Amino acid sequence: VEFIGTIHDAKSLVKISKNKLSNVNYELFRGVMLNWDNTARKGRRSNVFVNNEPLVYQEWLEEAIDDTLNNKKNDSKKIVFINAWNEWAEGTHLEPDQKYGYAYLNATSRALELCSSVKNCLKIGVLIHAYYLDILPELLKYLKNIKEEFSILLSVSIGNREDAIII
């Protein structure tokens, strides 16, 4: 079966991000990701991003943070998205694994420390989509490990709306 998808080099994507995205004519919210491979879902028509090793990811995140801080006037719009904590089906996950261990989490921490030490800018928001509400108390316990002040954004599936917890 012939592959008709696209393979992208993450290093090139980081360069494009540095050179192009600041000068757009629309409201831009920056985002970064780790490796990506949606072959499991898209088969031969998938998109695959390779070479996004922890240091490449860290460089991309630092650049996205810096760009956001320098180009957003309104503090409420100074947001950088990281995809994703555990998107295992696409191979993009900050959650520690056997290949990289804690390297991506450490790269994230270094990028945030650099930002915070230079510009006192660290504000943390945690987005939790609690599809299974029975594990929400366990997820919330992990938040005690965050030493800085943070906001929680919580969503639940529509079928469980009556069980929603507002924090």
Secondary structure, DSSP 8 states (H G I E B T S, - for coil): ----SEEEEHHHHHHHHHHHGGG-SS---EEEES-EE-HHHHGGG-EEEE---HHHHHHHHHHHHHHHHHH--SGGG--EEEE-SSBGGGTB--S-BTTTBTHHHHHHHHHHHHHHHHH----EEEEEEESSGGGHHHHHHHGGG--S-EEEEEEE-GGGGGG----
